[in-house]
Amino acid sequence: QIKLQESGGGSVQIGGSLTLSCAAPGYPFSSGCMGWFRQAPGKEREGIGCIANRGGRVWYADSVKGRFTISKDNVQTTMYLQMNSLKPEDSAIYYCAADSGLYAMESIQRINKMEERTFQDWGQGTQVTVSS
């Protein structure tokens, strides 16, 4: 099992920016994909983006497309989530997750949605709060 660790959460004003990091020591960045989920109080966990380790193709949910950017540093085995133009509805606990196989991307291609069950490893989450 791969241990993932998020960092960089915090409070930010509406319209501001924040960058989250996900450290993934030992994760085989040569296959599968890594993604970000978020969960707001009283809501279901939402997959917001996933980056393929081969080719670097990135999928984004409509709710964050154009505002959030996912990238990764294979040398440092770290994935990032750059969040711009933050809104109150972006407030949530953000989780990074990893799929070492092809399950996550296949699911995304089939239903245009990230499925939790296709990710094998998860971080503990980091809180992001957006307010005025």
C-alpha positions in Angstrom: 0.0 0.0 0.0 1.3 3.4 -0.9 1.1 6.2 1.6 -0.1 9.5 0.2 0.2 12.8 2.2 -1.5 16.0 1.3 -0.3 19.4 2.3 -1.0 23.0 1.6 -4.6 23.4 2.7 -5.8 26.5 4.6 -8.0 29.5 4.4 -8.2 31.8 1.4 -10.3 34.7 0.3 -12.8 34.4 -2.5 -11.0 34.8 -5.8 -7.7 33.8 -4.3 -5.3 30.9 -5.1 -3.9 28.0 -3.2 -1.7 25.1 -4.2 -2.0 21.6 -2.7 0.7 19.0 -2.8 0.4 15.2 -2.6 3.6 13.4 -1.7 3.7 9.8 -2.9 7.0 8.1 -2.1 7.2 4.8 -3.7 4.3 5.3 -6.1 5.0 4.0 -9.6 4.7 7.1 -11.6 5.2 5.1 -14.7 1.6 3.7 -14.8 -1.9 4.5 -13.7 -3.1 7.9 -12.7 -3.2 10.1 -9.7 -6.2 12.3 -8.8 -7.8 14.7 -6.5 -11.2 14.3 -4.8 -13.0 16.7 -2.5 -15.8 16.4 0.0 -17.8 19.3 1.4 -19.9 18.8 4.6 -23.1 16.9 3.8 -22.1 16.2 0.2 -20.7 13.2 -1.6 -17.0 13.0 -2.4 -16.4 14.4 -5.8 -13.6 13.6 -8.2 -12.2 16.8 -9.6 -9.2 15.8 -11.7 -6.9 13.0 -12.6 -3.5 13.0 -14.3 -2.3 10.0 -16.3 1.3 9.0 -15.4 2.0 8.0 -19.0 1.5 10.8 -21.4 0.4 13.3 -18.7 -3.1 13.6 -20.0 -5.4 15.3 -17.4 -9.1 15.1 -17.0 -11.0 17.7 -15.0 -14.5 17.9 -13.7 -16.6 20.7 -15.1 -16.8 22.3 -11.7 -13.1 23.1 -11.7 -12.2 23.2 -15.4 -10.4 26.3 -16.3 -9.6 27.2 -12.7 -7.7 24.3 -11.3 -4.5 22.7 -12.8 -3.0 19.3 -11.9 0.6 18.6 -12.4 3.2 16.2 -11.1 6.9 16.0 -10.5 8.0 12.4 -11.1 11.5 13.1 -9.6 10.0 14.3 -6.4 7.1 11.9 -6.7 4.7 14.7 -5.9 1.5 15.7 -7.4 0.1 19.3 -7.3 -3.3 21.0 -7.5 -3.1 24.6 -8.4 -6.4 26.3 -7.5 -7.2 29.7 -8.9 -10.3 31.9 -8.7 -11.5 30.1 -5.7 -15.2 30.2 -4.7 -17.0 29.4 -1.4 -18.3 26.3 -3.0 -14.7 25.0 -3.4 -14.5 24.7 0.4 -14.0 21.1 1.2 -11.6 18.5 2.4 -9.3 17.6 -0.5 -7.9 14.2 -0.9 -5.3 12.8 -3.2 -5.7 9.3 -4.5 -3.7 6.9 -6.7 -4.6 4.2 -9.1 -1.6 2.0 -10.1 -3.5 0.3 -12.9 -5.8 1.5 -15.7 -9.1 1.4 -13.7 -9.5 5.1 -13.1 -8.8 6.3 -16.6 -10.9 3.6 -18.1 -13.8 4.7 -15.9 -13.3 8.3 -16.8 -13.4 7.5 -20.5 -16.5 5.4 -20.0 -18.7 7.6 -17.8 -16.8 10.9 -17.8 -16.5 10.7 -14.0 -13.9 9.7 -11.4 -15.0 6.7 -9.4 -13.7 6.3 -5.8 -13.6 2.5 -6.2 -11.0 2.7 -9.0 -8.4 4.3 -6.7 -6.5 2.0 -4.4 -4.5 4.4 -2.2 -5.7 7.6 -0.4 -4.3 10.4 1.6 -5.8 11.7 4.9 -7.1 14.9 3.3 -6.4 18.6 3.8 -9.0 21.3 4.5 -9.6 24.2 2.2 -11.8 27.0 3.3 -12.8 29.8 0.9 -14.5 32.8 2.5 -15.0 36.6 2.1 
